Amino acid sequence: MGSNLAIILWQAFNLKEGAIVMADEIVIYGKAGCPFTDKVLSGYGKSARYIDVEADSGQLQIMLKLTNGVRQVPVIVEGGRVTIGYGGV
């Protein structure tokens, strides 16, 4: 049930200029200068879309909904699964 809720929240809140993000897209929420964000970005390469939550407070709010209020980056949304923190790619 938890991952289904994450998918619904992600689809409902992750809107960009009126277009819904595809459920199979990999999205990484992070912040510039964070070594863990840098590692996960280098691991996923261009297959992921990066969102800097310090630069976009609206996206920060979306990330907080996905993580139930946990303020830790990176947050990886992949296939509807939400992963908080970097565990290696």
C-alpha positions in Angstrom: 0.0 0.0 0.0 2.8 2.4 0.8 4.5 2.3 -2.6 1.1 2.7 -4.3 0.5 5.8 -2.3 4.0 7.1 -3.3 3.1 6.5 -7.0 -0.2 8.4 -6.6 1.5 11.3 -4.7 4.3 11.4 -7.2 2.0 11.6 -10.2 -0.4 14.0 -8.5 2.2 16.5 -7.3 5.1 16.1 -9.8 3.7 18.4 -12.5 5.9 20.4 -14.7 4.3 23.0 -17.0 1.0 21.1 -17.1 2.5 17.7 -18.1 2.4 14.7 -15.8 5.7 12.9 -15.3 5.7 9.4 -16.6 5.5 6.7 -13.9 8.5 4.8 -15.2 10.7 8.0 -15.1 13.6 8.1 -12.6 13.5 11.3 -10.6 16.3 12.3 -8.2 15.5 15.0 -5.6 18.7 16.5 -4.2 20.7 19.6 -3.6 23.7 21.1 -5.2 27.0 20.4 -3.4 25.7 17.3 -1.6 28.2 14.5 -2.1 25.5 11.8 -1.8 23.4 13.6 -4.5 26.5 13.8 -6.7 27.2 10.1 -6.3 23.6 9.0 -7.1 23.5 11.4 -10.1 26.8 9.9 -11.5 25.4 6.4 -10.9 22.2 7.0 -12.8 23.7 9.3 -15.5 21.3 10.8 -18.0 18.6 8.2 -17.3 17.3 10.2 -14.4 15.8 13.7 -14.1 17.4 15.8 -11.3 15.4 18.2 -9.2 17.3 20.7 -6.9 15.0 21.1 -3.9 16.9 24.1 -2.7 16.3 25.9 -6.0 12.5 25.0 -6.1 10.5 25.2 -2.9 7.5 23.7 -4.6 9.5 20.6 -5.5 10.8 20.5 -1.9 7.2 20.2 -0.7 6.6 17.4 -3.2 9.7 15.6 -1.9 8.5 16.0 1.7 5.2 14.4 0.8 6.9 11.5 -0.9 9.1 11.0 2.2 6.5 11.6 4.9 8.4 14.7 6.0 11.9 13.3 6.0 14.3 16.0 5.1 17.2 14.0 3.7 18.6 13.9 0.2 19.0 12.3 -2.2 15.5 10.9 -2.7 15.2 8.6 -5.7 11.8 7.9 -7.2 12.0 4.9 -9.5 9.2 2.8 -10.8 6.9 4.2 -8.1 9.4 3.2 -5.3 10.7 6.0 -3.1 14.3 5.5 -1.7 15.6 8.0 0.9 19.3 8.4 1.0 22.2 6.9 -1.0 22.9 3.2 -0.8 25.0 2.8 -3.9 24.0 2.4 -7.5 
